Amino acid sequence: MTAVLLSAALVFLAVLGTPLFAIISAAAMLGFYLADIDLIVVIIELYRIVDTPLLLALPFFTFAGYLLAESQTSHRLVRVTQAILGWLPGGLAIIAYFTCAFFTAFTGASGVTIVAIGALLLPALQQAGYQEKFSLGLVTTSGSLGLLLAPSLPLILYGIIVQQMNLDVSVTITDLFIAGIMPALLMILLLSIWSLWYNRHNPTPLHAFNWQKILAALNEAKWEIPLPFVVLGGIYSGFFAVSEAAAVTVLYLLIVEVFIYREIKLTEVPRIMREAMVMVGGILLILGVSLAFTNYLIDADVPTRLFDLIQSLINNKYIFLILLNIILLLLGAILDIFSALVIMVPLILPVALQYDIHPVHLGIIFLANMQIGYFTPPVGMNLFIASYRFKKPITELYRASFPFMLVLMLALIIITYWPTLSLGLIS
């Protein structure tokens, strides 16, 4: 009876257009009330989130991403990768993959990548002789490539959620950062191979290999190129904690973008900070009430009953992974990645552990699915952003993105059924 009431309440609130955090908090409070548990537990859960030291990384990395989006970093990234790879036949496609992956990893927002870098790459691709359909599909799908690369906000958020669940298996943010490297490179590699084959007859290379052009581009971006090496090197070597690395990133970018490049005025920094913190506040609020709701689900033994139900239908780990991928792809198409993480991870993770799936591997599978879900018809977010940005019908973007989706689905299958790809560097 309780479950029926909770479900009805959720559906009713959603139909009314209630914000997600309000729906989740209402469901949590109703569940605790019906279970005769003091509602103070919801407030305690919110405080527990605020008291998490690792949580400092979220606002810092978010602010860093907003600073990058406001500057001309995207232009310099394109010029650097174009100078280095432009001599390859089809090299501009590979340039797009690496540039978008780097930018998305730091901004954490796929839509920002399409707007900031897609606007540069789409005309360049078409001028270089690439078909319009191919160019549109590439830009639309590349916008989410960096979600598996540090310091991606979804990776950090997944780590925070898992750590709050007090599992027997240790999961650190550094482990997740390392685990995402090979799967992300696999995706870029498969996309690059397919793009080179598809464009094997056309277009010709952008230019001949030229050291002077490369050195000039590197010199132009000399202040931003060291950033990932300093930050990630500091994390992996143990010199920085993740939250300290986030603070260093913000300080470094403020100095570079405000005082060296002078592309962001000092008077604009408060506005950028405010916009970044509004986003962080929304994530933290949803995260806090979701963990309170998760506590209710655990008290009500929902994960165990869910596992028993699934196991009665599926007793094979690999079939479970197929079902998991299908569900996550659908979720990625209808939910933003932060909502999907805070709602679904507490439900899915206990079940996955029963099938002997490592939490780090599950996180990579989860985010790989969300990455593809961004451009999964009919309602993938990237499709609508690209449609609005490039003034193209949404159905045209469906067709343009489909071949890229097939390539990434192949990568997803490899990531799912070859856990060593994710876990090999951390074991």
Long-range contacts (C-beta under 8 A, 24 or more apart in sequence): 2-31, 2-34, 2-35, 2-300, 5-30, 5-34, 6-30, 6-31, 20-286, 20-339, 21-282, 21-285, 21-286, 21-289, 24-286, 24-289, 24-290, 24-293, 24-343, 25-289, 25-292, 25-293, 27-293, 28-289, 28-292, 28-293, 28-295, 28-296, 31-293, 31-296, 31-297, 31-300, 32-296, 35-296, 35-299, 35-300, 37-296, 37-299, 41-292, 41-295, 42-289, 42-292, 45-288, 45-289, 45-291, 45-292, 45-295, 46-288, 46-289, 46-292, 48-164, 48-291, 49-164, 49-284, 49-287, 49-288, 49-291, 50-284, 50-288, 52-160, 52-163, 52-164, 53-243, 54-156, 54-159, 54-160, 54-163, 54-173, 54-242, 54-243, 55-160, 55-243, 55-284, 56-243, 56-246, 56-247, 57-151, 57-156, 57-173, 57-242, 57-243, 57-245, 57-246, 58-153, 58-156, 58-157, 58-160, 58-246, 58-280, 58-283, 58-284, 59-276, 59-277, 59-280, 60-243, 60-246, 60-247, 60-249, 60-250, 61-106, 61-108, 61-151, 61-153, 61-156, 61-246, 61-249, 62-108, 62-153, 62-276, 62-277, 62-279, 62-280, 63-250, 63-272, 63-273, 63-276, 63-277, 64-106, 64-246, 64-249, 64-250, 64-253, 65-106, 65-107, 65-108, 65-109, 65-112, 65-153, 65-276, 66-107, 66-272, 66-273, 66-275, 66-276, 67-250, 67-253, 67-254, 67-257, 67-264, 67-272, 68-103, 68-106, 68-107, 68-253, 68-257, 69-107, 69-109, 69-112, 69-116, 70-257, 70-263, 70-264, 70-268, 70-272, 71-257, 71-261, 71-263, 71-264, 72-261, 72-263, 73-103, 73-221, 73-224, 73-257, 74-99, 74-103, 74-116, 74-117, 74-120, 75-120, 76-217, 76-220, 76-221, 76-224, 77-102, 77-103, 77-117, 77-221, 77-224, 78-117, 78-120, 78-121, 78-124, 79-217, 79-220, 79-221, 80-217, 80-218, 80-220, 80-221, 80-225, 82-124, 82-206, 82-217, 83-210, 83-213, 83-214, 83-216, 83-217, 83-218, 84-214, 84-217, 86-205, 86-206, 86-207, 87-205, 87-206, 87-207, 87-208, 87-209, 87-210, 88-196, 88-205, 89-196, 89-199, 89-200, 89-203, 89-204, 89-205, 90-195, 90-196, 90-198, 90-199, 90-200, 90-203, 91-205, 91-206, 92-121, 92-124, 92-125, 92-128, 92-130, 92-203, 92-206, 93-125, 93-130, 93-138, 93-191, 93-192, 93-195, 93-196, 93-199, 94-192, 94-195, 94-196, 95-121, 96-121, 96-125, 96-138, 96-139, 96-142, 97-138, 97-142, 97-145, 97-188, 97-191, 97-192, 97-195, 98-188, 100-142, 100-143, 100-145, 100-146, 101-142, 101-145, 101-146, 101-149, 101-184, 101-188, 102-146, 102-149, 102-228, 103-146, 104-143, 104-144, 104-145, 104-146, 104-147, 104-149, 104-152, 105-146, 105-147, 105-149, 105-150, 105-151, 105-152, 106-146, 106-151, 106-227, 106-228, 108-147, 108-152, 108-153, 108-154, 110-143, 110-144, 110-147, 110-374, 110-381, 110-382, 110-385, 111-143, 111-381, 111-382, 111-385, 113-142, 113-143, 113-144, 113-146, 114-139, 114-140, 114-143, 114-382, 114-385, 114-386, 114-389, 115-385, 115-389, 117-143, 118-142, 118-143, 118-386, 118-389, 118-390, 119-389, 122-390, 128-203, 128-206, 129-202, 129-203, 129-204, 130-199, 130-203, 133-396, 133-399, 133-400, 134-195, 134-198, 134-199, 134-400, 136-386, 136-390, 136-392, 136-396, 136-397, 136-400, 136-401, 137-397, 137-400, 137-401, 137-402, 137-403, 137-404, 138-195, 138-404, 139-386, 139-390, 140-375, 140-382, 140-383, 140-386, 140-397, 140-400, 140-401, 140-404, 141-191, 141-375, 141-382, 141-401, 141-404, 141-405, 141-408, 142-191, 143-374, 143-375, 143-382, 143-385, 143-386, 144-370, 144-371, 144-372, 144-374, 144-375, 144-382, 145-184, 145-187, 145-188, 145-191, 145-371, 146-184, 147-337, 147-367, 147-370, 147-371, 148-180, 148-181, 148-183, 148-184, 148-187, 148-364, 148-367, 148-368, 148-371, 149-180, 149-181, 149-184, 150-177, 150-180, 150-232, 150-235, 151-177, 151-231, 151-232, 151-242, 151-245, 151-246, 151-249, 152-180, 152-367, 153-338, 154-337, 154-338, 154-341, 154-367, 154-370, 155-180, 155-363, 155-367, 156-242, 157-283, 157-287, 157-338, 157-341, 157-342, 158-341, 158-345, 158-363, 158-366, 158-367, 159-363, 160-287, 161-287, 161-291, 161-341, 161-342, 161-345, 161-346, 162-345, 162-349, 162-359, 162-363, 164-291, 165-294, 165-346, 165-349, 165-350, 167-349, 167-353, 167-359, 169-353, 169-358, 169-359, 171-359, 171-360, 171-363, 173-242, 174-235, 174-236, 174-242, 175-360, 175-426, 176-360, 176-363, 176-364, 177-232, 177-235, 177-236, 178-236, 178-425, 178-426, 179-360, 179-361, 179-363, 179-364, 179-422, 179-423, 179-425, 179-426, 180-364, 180-367, 180-422, 181-425, 182-421, 182-422, 182-424, 182-425, 183-364, 183-368, 183-411, 183-415, 183-421, 183-422, 186-411, 186-414, 186-415, 186-421, 187-368, 187-371, 187-408, 187-411, 190-407, 190-408, 190-410, 190-411, 191-404, 191-407, 191-408, 194-403, 194-404, 194-407, 198-403, 223-256, 223-260, 223-261, 224-256, 227-252, 227-253, 282-338, 283-338, 286-338, 286-339, 286-342, 287-342, 290-342, 290-343, 290-346, 291-342, 291-346, 294-346, 294-347, 297-346, 297-347, 298-346, 302-347, 303-346, 303-347, 303-350, 303-351, 304-350, 306-347, 306-351, 307-350, 307-351, 307-354, 310-351, 311-354, 317-355, 317-356, 317-357, 318-417, 320-352, 320-355, 321-355, 321-357, 321-365, 321-416, 321-417, 324-348, 324-352, 324-365, 325-365, 325-369, 325-412, 325-416, 328-365, 328-366, 328-369, 328-370, 328-373, 329-369, 329-372, 329-373, 329-376, 330-373, 330-376, 331-369, 331-370, 331-373, 332-369, 332-370, 332-371, 332-372, 332-373, 332-374, 332-376, 332-380, 333-373, 333-376, 333-377, 333-378, 333-379, 333-380, 334-379, 336-381, 337-367, 337-370, 337-374, 340-370, 341-366, 341-370, 357-419, 358-419, 358-423, 360-422, 360-423, 360-426, 361-419, 361-422, 361-423, 364-415, 364-422, 365-412, 365-415, 365-416, 368-411, 368-412, 368-415, 368-416, 369-412, 371-408, 372-405, 372-408, 372-409, 372-412, 375-401, 375-404, 375-405, 376-405
